[in-house]
Amino acid sequence: MAKARDLSPALQDEIARHMLAFVGDEGSVYRFTPEEEAELDESRVAEARGACATDAEIRALRAKLGL
């Protein structure tokens, strides 16, 4: 624990989240990275404009990939 105190606050928070998840704390919440937030924003915009694959397109892709 002494070494953890020398780490940056952000890294300490990350370690704490992992420890809480490990011990089963139901209150812990995953936090998106800035990159993940940007990807989520992009996907919401795409969804709003209707740029989603159809069921038929998904079935075709799954078949192509052997899933």
FIZAMAR-860171 format. One record per residue (C-alpha): x, y, z; residue number from 1. Coordinates in Angstrom, 2 decimals. Example, Ala and Ser with C-alpha at 12.3 -4.5 7.8 and 13.67 -1.06 7.14 Angstrom:
residues 2
+---------+---------+---------+-----+
|      px |      py |      pz | num |
+---------+---------+---------+-----+
|   12.30 |   -4.50 |    7.80 |   1 |
|   13.67 |   -1.06 |    7.14 |   2 |
+---------+---------+---------+-----+
This chain:
residues 67
+---------+---------+---------+-----+
|      px |      py |      pz | num |
+---------+---------+---------+-----+
|    0.00 |    0.00 |    0.00 |   1 |
|    2.86 |    2.37 |    0.70 |   2 |
|    4.02 |    2.17 |   -2.92 |   3 |
|    0.47 |    2.81 |   -4.14 |   4 |
|    0.47 |    6.15 |   -2.31 |   5 |
|    3.33 |    7.30 |   -4.55 |   6 |
|    1.30 |    6.66 |   -7.72 |   7 |
|   -0.71 |    9.33 |   -9.49 |   8 |
|   -4.26 |    9.89 |   -8.24 |   9 |
|   -5.65 |    8.58 |  -11.53 |  10 |
|   -3.68 |    5.35 |  -11.23 |  11 |
|   -4.70 |    5.00 |   -7.59 |  12 |
|   -8.34 |    5.33 |   -8.65 |  13 |
|   -7.84 |    2.69 |  -11.34 |  14 |
|   -6.30 |    0.27 |   -8.83 |  15 |
|   -9.12 |    0.93 |   -6.38 |  16 |
|  -11.75 |    0.19 |   -9.04 |  17 |
|  -10.06 |   -3.10 |   -9.88 |  18 |
|   -9.78 |   -4.08 |   -6.21 |  19 |
|  -13.45 |   -3.27 |   -5.58 |  20 |
|  -14.47 |   -5.28 |   -8.63 |  21 |
|  -12.29 |   -8.17 |   -7.45 |  22 |
|  -13.88 |   -8.32 |   -4.00 |  23 |
|  -17.36 |   -8.08 |   -5.50 |  24 |
|  -18.38 |   -4.57 |   -4.55 |  25 |
|  -21.63 |   -4.08 |   -6.43 |  26 |
|  -21.27 |   -0.32 |   -6.21 |  27 |
|  -18.20 |   -0.12 |   -8.42 |  28 |
|  -18.82 |    1.31 |  -11.86 |  29 |
|  -16.76 |    1.01 |  -15.02 |  30 |
|  -15.55 |    4.36 |  -16.30 |  31 |
|  -15.06 |    4.89 |  -20.02 |  32 |
|  -11.75 |    6.19 |  -21.30 |  33 |
|  -11.93 |    9.40 |  -23.37 |  34 |
|  -11.47 |    7.26 |  -26.50 |  35 |
|  -14.35 |    4.97 |  -25.49 |  36 |
|  -16.55 |    8.00 |  -24.79 |  37 |
|  -15.80 |    9.33 |  -28.29 |  38 |
|  -16.64 |    5.96 |  -29.87 |  39 |
|  -19.90 |    5.82 |  -27.93 |  40 |
|  -20.78 |    9.34 |  -29.07 |  41 |
|  -20.07 |    8.35 |  -32.68 |  42 |
|  -22.26 |    5.26 |  -32.41 |  43 |
|  -25.14 |    7.29 |  -30.95 |  44 |
|  -24.92 |    9.77 |  -33.83 |  45 |
|  -24.87 |    6.90 |  -36.35 |  46 |
|  -27.88 |    5.31 |  -34.67 |  47 |
|  -29.78 |    8.60 |  -34.71 |  48 |
|  -29.30 |    8.93 |  -38.46 |  49 |
|  -30.32 |    5.30 |  -39.02 |  50 |
|  -26.88 |    4.02 |  -40.01 |  51 |
|  -27.38 |    0.59 |  -38.45 |  52 |
|  -27.09 |   -2.82 |  -40.06 |  53 |
|  -30.32 |   -4.63 |  -40.85 |  54 |
|  -31.08 |   -8.07 |  -39.45 |  55 |
|  -30.40 |   -9.53 |  -42.90 |  56 |
|  -26.99 |   -7.82 |  -43.06 |  57 |
|  -26.10 |   -9.16 |  -39.62 |  58 |
|  -27.17 |  -12.69 |  -40.60 |  59 |
|  -25.10 |  -12.47 |  -43.79 |  60 |
|  -22.03 |  -11.30 |  -41.87 |  61 |
|  -22.43 |  -14.03 |  -39.26 |  62 |
|  -22.72 |  -16.62 |  -42.05 |  63 |
|  -19.65 |  -15.22 |  -43.79 |  64 |
|  -17.68 |  -15.45 |  -40.53 |  65 |
|  -19.02 |  -18.91 |  -39.74 |  66 |
|  -20.79 |  -17.84 |  -36.57 |  67 |
+---------+---------+---------+-----+
